[in-house]
Amino acid sequence: MAKTKKSPRSKKQTPAETPTLTIKERSAQKRKAAQARKELTSLLTTASLGGFFLGIILFFVGGIKAAIPGALGIIVMTLAYKYPRQALIAFIIYVPMGGTITYYLGNSPILQLAKDAFYIPAMIGLWQTCRKQGLPFILPPAIKTPLLIVLCCCLLTLIFINGGQQFNPPSTGLMKEAAKEIPLGMGILGLKVFLGYVPLIGCAYYLIRNKQDFLLLSRLQIVLTLICCVLGVIQYLLLLTGVCQGTRGLEGNALFVTSLDARCYFGGALLYSPEEGVIRLPGTFVAPWQWSWFLISSTFFTFATGFSDPSILWRFVGLGSLASVFINAVISGQRIALALVPTCFVILLFLTGQIGNLKRFIPIGVGLAIILGIAMAAYPDVVAERTASFTSRWEASPPQQFIVQQFEENWKNVDGPLGSGLGRATNSARALGETKLVETYYPKVLFEVGIVGVLTFLALVTTLTIAAFKTYRSIKNRNFRSYGGALWVFILFISYNTYYYPLDVDPVAVYYWFFAGVLFKLPILDKQEKEEIDSLPQTSKKNSFKQLKI
């Protein structure tokens, strides 16, 4: 009998079938799913009871505004510890929306720390998992030594400076009402603000397991940016059309100061006195300058997706998100955003090499130019007013002179080489004692932890920047390399930026460390991608290379 041969066509069309599960294996999966549901139900019940009893206690202490956030906090923290990956995703979603949520729920001080209810339990859960499995949690290994040195310097300041203020308060000077202050509490909060988000590097690293996780995260960030920017435009239109009054019609100094009473649906305090030529919008954040730094940082992420996402659809979404960032930089009234958003875009083009990638740069550049041209034609007065405001501000107080002045002032006033105490120049610590307003970052660090702390922190961020550069240059896959290049430029820019203090507050205080962890994971994803391609048949391998070049 002649043997029948399968035609090449039928052989080619036969897909690689996944092994069919046996009845025993399916039963095991069902039992596992049922057990997981049972554990979740039990956990929710326990957390709800704990939250209920804590809510009752807080109700009698601080009223309903303290009771509800406290009860919800117990439930959220319990779930975040059990499911750290989902908690970190919720954390990233909450960061740009936190200002709006806070004021919709009553502006409780507890809500200002709500995002940490996702972050801290998730971090502890991941740290314990790393310990069990023998994995490093402080990443990359190069930053471990400088991080420990910075931490030791901070602990010395906390013990000797904050501790001395606590147990031997001076009768005059900065702490004239020392009896009402809690310097050690200020120090602990100041340390949390200073280094509290460094573990996000490890959290982001372990959050991303494969290429799908990475694409989910990068696209989620673009969608969040687009949503926030659309809300920012709506906020401006509501003020422009008179639906929200802003600070119009007020008198004296109130015309030039941001006010929470002028809040317009989203975010927090704003300033809108167009008749006086001053507008400062908060977008979805608590304060206008936080919104401006969200726009600046979003330039890097939207650029990365716009040039490196493997899907042409998501590249167009990245383009739209980038355009919305540019538009909000103009209408928000934030001079620093108006200056740095286009500057960062140009720097990214050159430092990532995308200026030479004409296939992608020309469509994106033309599309962005058309969108911005339409916006400028629609609101020429707005563009002219913002440009004039930026020019007059620069002439009145050049940034470089302002930074030098801040360094000189704080160098003269700092108490010693260990600083004047952690938290002494941190706005969020003012409820625990008297603080000093320092409007630039490294002079602020100098005032709190002294010259020793400044030098050790500079060593930490320099080590991180060098490690990020080496990581970015080691990536072979073009898409991952392009995204990594944008993240490296972001890390470089924030590491040495001293104008204002974005590393102290949302969102940059989160994004800087979190996306450093994303960058350090890209070589692993690059290796996984290469192994998958090498395991494919020759014909499929060619198709895969074609897809990578999209």
Secondary structure, DSSP 8 states (H G I E B T S, - for coil): -------HHHHHH---------HHHHHHHHHHHHHHHHHHHHHHHHHHHHHHHHHHHHHHHH-HHHHHHHHHHHHHHHHHHH-HHHHHHHHHHHHHHHHHHHHHTT--GGGGGHHHHHHHHHHHHHHHHHHHHT---S-SGGGHHHHHHHHHHHHHIIIIIIHHHHHS--SSGGGTTGGG--HHHHHHHHHHHHHTTTTHHHHHHHH--SHHHHHHHHHHHHHHHHHHHHHHHHHHHHHHTTSS-TTTT--GGGGGS-BGGG--SSSS-BEEEGGGTEEE--TTSSSHHHHHHHHHHHHHHHHHHHHH-S-HHHHHHHHHHHHHHHHHHHHT--HHHHHHHHHHHHHHHHHTSGGG-HHHHHHHHHHHHHHHHHHHHH-HHHHHHHHHHHHHHHHHS-HHHHHHHHHHHHHHH--STT-S-TTTT-GGGGGGS------BHHHHHHHHHHHHHHHHHHHHHHHHHHHHHHHHHH--SHHHHHHHHHHHHHHHHHHH--BB-GGGSTTHHHHHHHHHHHHHHHHHHHHHHHHHHHTS-HHHHHHHHHHHT-
